Amino acid sequence: MGRYLIGIDIGTYESRGMLLDSNYHVVSDCSVKHSMSNPKPGFFEHDAEDIWGAIFVRSRNPCCRRVMLLLKMLNVLALAL
């Protein structure tokens, strides 16, 4: 089996992931909603563990579940924050 790349864009209330094969063809993509806290006026925070969990651990999305199975074959993990 070939190598894969994954790109993840962590947005304000939703994260999006895309799984590509070694020829840069989209194998699958997904989006998962997550939370953002507002501890005091003008301050906003994301919980990294909550986001990672929302995308890969708790997600029932087929793309996200596939990524968990393919993590050993990833060449690159790119995160956009």
Contacts in CASP RR format, 6 or more apart in sequence:
PFRMAT RR
TARGET T0000
AUTHOR 0000-0000-0000
METHOD contacts of the structure
MODEL  1
MGRYLIGIDIGTYESRGMLLDSNYHVVSDCSVKHSMSNPKPGFFEHDAED
IWGAIFVRSRNPCCRRVMLLLKMLNVLALAL
1 73 0 8 1.000
2 21 0 8 1.000
2 22 0 8 1.000
2 73 0 8 1.000
3 21 0 8 1.000
3 22 0 8 1.000
3 73 0 8 1.000
3 74 0 8 1.000
3 75 0 8 1.000
4 19 0 8 1.000
4 20 0 8 1.000
4 21 0 8 1.000
4 22 0 8 1.000
4 27 0 8 1.000
4 70 0 8 1.000
4 73 0 8 1.000
4 74 0 8 1.000
4 75 0 8 1.000
5 19 0 8 1.000
5 20 0 8 1.000
5 22 0 8 1.000
5 24 0 8 1.000
5 74 0 8 1.000
5 75 0 8 1.000
5 76 0 8 1.000
5 78 0 8 1.000
6 17 0 8 1.000
6 18 0 8 1.000
6 19 0 8 1.000
6 20 0 8 1.000
6 67 0 8 1.000
6 74 0 8 1.000
6 76 0 8 1.000
6 77 0 8 1.000
6 78 0 8 1.000
7 17 0 8 1.000
7 18 0 8 1.000
7 19 0 8 1.000
7 20 0 8 1.000
7 76 0 8 1.000
7 77 0 8 1.000
7 78 0 8 1.000
7 79 0 8 1.000
7 80 0 8 1.000
8 15 0 8 1.000
8 16 0 8 1.000
8 17 0 8 1.000
8 55 0 8 1.000
8 77 0 8 1.000
8 78 0 8 1.000
8 79 0 8 1.000
8 80 0 8 1.000
9 15 0 8 1.000
9 16 0 8 1.000
9 17 0 8 1.000
9 80 0 8 1.000
10 46 0 8 1.000
10 51 0 8 1.000
10 79 0 8 1.000
10 80 0 8 1.000
10 81 0 8 1.000
11 81 0 8 1.000
12 36 0 8 1.000
13 33 0 8 1.000
13 34 0 8 1.000
13 35 0 8 1.000
13 36 0 8 1.000
14 31 0 8 1.000
14 32 0 8 1.000
14 33 0 8 1.000
14 34 0 8 1.000
15 31 0 8 1.000
15 32 0 8 1.000
15 34 0 8 1.000
15 51 0 8 1.000
15 54 0 8 1.000
15 55 0 8 1.000
16 29 0 8 1.000
16 30 0 8 1.000
16 31 0 8 1.000
16 32 0 8 1.000
17 29 0 8 1.000
17 30 0 8 1.000
17 31 0 8 1.000
17 55 0 8 1.000
17 63 0 8 1.000
17 64 0 8 1.000
18 26 0 8 1.000
18 28 0 8 1.000
18 29 0 8 1.000
19 26 0 8 1.000
19 27 0 8 1.000
19 28 0 8 1.000
19 29 0 8 1.000
19 63 0 8 1.000
19 66 0 8 1.000
19 67 0 8 1.000
19 70 0 8 1.000
20 26 0 8 1.000
20 27 0 8 1.000
21 27 0 8 1.000
27 66 0 8 1.000
28 62 0 8 1.000
28 63 0 8 1.000
28 66 0 8 1.000
29 63 0 8 1.000
30 59 0 8 1.000
30 61 0 8 1.000
30 62 0 8 1.000
30 63 0 8 1.000
30 64 0 8 1.000
32 54 0 8 1.000
32 55 0 8 1.000
32 59 0 8 1.000
32 61 0 8 1.000
32 64 0 8 1.000
33 54 0 8 1.000
34 46 0 8 1.000
34 50 0 8 1.000
34 51 0 8 1.000
34 54 0 8 1.000
34 55 0 8 1.000
35 46 0 8 1.000
35 47 0 8 1.000
35 50 0 8 1.000
36 44 0 8 1.000
36 45 0 8 1.000
36 46 0 8 1.000
37 44 0 8 1.000
37 45 0 8 1.000
37 46 0 8 1.000
37 47 0 8 1.000
38 44 0 8 1.000
38 45 0 8 1.000
39 45 0 8 1.000
53 59 0 8 1.000
55 64 0 8 1.000
56 64 0 8 1.000
56 67 0 8 1.000
56 68 0 8 1.000
59 65 0 8 1.000
END
